[in-house]
């Protein structure tokens, strides 16, 4: 009986190991700087079973990447780094997605002030069905 349970457990583990443990969601961001410049980026979030994720966005001559991990308090924490076409960092800031939003929803938005090398601004970030630049733009007004 113990041998059969061990074989069954090993078979289940092998089957589960073959399953995808990641989910891909659409993502978008709209940032408006104090001088009126607007950056619109789209991309995706690749989240794994343990609720860590990697967000990649591009557009407006920029590319951004943000790896995130889930903290003990169930909030998401990471650093967003954006580079221009020359590779220069124009925005790098720690981000925290609150526990009520991070890891519990396949869609959502966050709006926050940002400081860039090109001046201050405000940014709206959305994922899932909220990964729509036109919708995110309305959150900046």
N, C-alpha and C positions, 0 to 999 in steps of 0.2 A: 504494500500500500504506500509506504514512504517513497519507494523508488518511483512508483507511478506518479505521485504528486510532484516529485522532483523533475521528472521528465515533462509533465504538463507545465510546470512553472518555467522550465527552460524553453519549451516551445512557445509559450505566451511571450516571454521576454524577447525571443528572436522575432516573433511576429510584430511586436510593438516597436522594436528597434528599426524595422523596415518602414514603419509609418512616418509620415512627415510630422515633425514636431514644431513646424513654423507656420506662421500665417503672414500673408502679405496684404497690406491695406494701402489704399491711395492716401496721399498727403499733399497739402498745399500750404503756402504761406504768402501773405501780402504784407509788406512793410512799407510804411510811409515815413520818410524823413522830414525833419523840420523845414527843409528847403523845398519841399514838394516832390522830391524824387520818390518814385514808387518802384519797389522791387517785387516782382511776381514770380514765384517759383512753384513748381510741381514736382512730384516724385512719389516715393513710397516709403512705407515702414515695414521692416521685416522683424516680426516679433517671434520669440521662441517660447517653448513650453514653460520655461522658468520665469517668463515675463521680463526678460531683458529684450532690448530692441535696438535696431539701427535704422535711423531715418536718413534718407538721402534726397536732397532737393536740388533742382537746378532751374535756371532761367534768369533773365535780365543780366546776362553776362556773369552770373555768379554760380558757384556750386557750394552746397552746404552738407555737412554730415554731423549727426549727433548720435553717438552710442548712449544708451540709457540702461540703468539697472533699477530693479525694484529694491527700495530700502526696507528696513525692518518695519517702518510705520506704513508700508504699502504705497508710499508715494514713489514716483519715478524721478530719478536724478541722473543728469548727464550734462555734457558741455556741447553746445552748438558752435561749430566753427564754420565760417563762410569765407570763401576765397574768391577773388576776382579772376579774370582771364589770365593775369600774369602770375597767379599763384600767391599773391599777397593776401594776408589775413585782413579782412575788413570788419569782421564781427566775430567775437569769441566771448561767450558768456555762459555761465552755469545756469541751468534751467531745472526747475522742480515742477513736476506735474502732480497736483494734489492727489492724495489717496482716493478720494471719491471719484476721480476721473481716470487716473492711470490704472491700467490693468483690469478695469471693470467694464469698459465700454469699447465697442468696435467703431464708435464714432464720437467725436467731440471737438471742442474748440478751446483755445487758450489765447487771451489777448494780454499783451504786456508792453511796457516801455522798453526800448533798447538803446544802447550806446554803441555807435559804430565809429570807425575812423573817418567817416564822412559826415558825422554829426548825429544828434539824437533823433529818435523817432518812436513810432509805435508799430507793433507787429501783431498780426492775427494769424494763428496757425490752426489748421483743421485737418482731421483725418476721417476716413470712412466716407460716409455720405456728405460730410461737411468739408471735404477736400475740394471746394469750389471757390476759385479766386473771386468771382463776382459776389458770392455770399460773404466771404471773409472781408472784402472791401467795405461792406456795409457795417461791419463791426468796428471799423476804424473811425466812423463818423460820430 
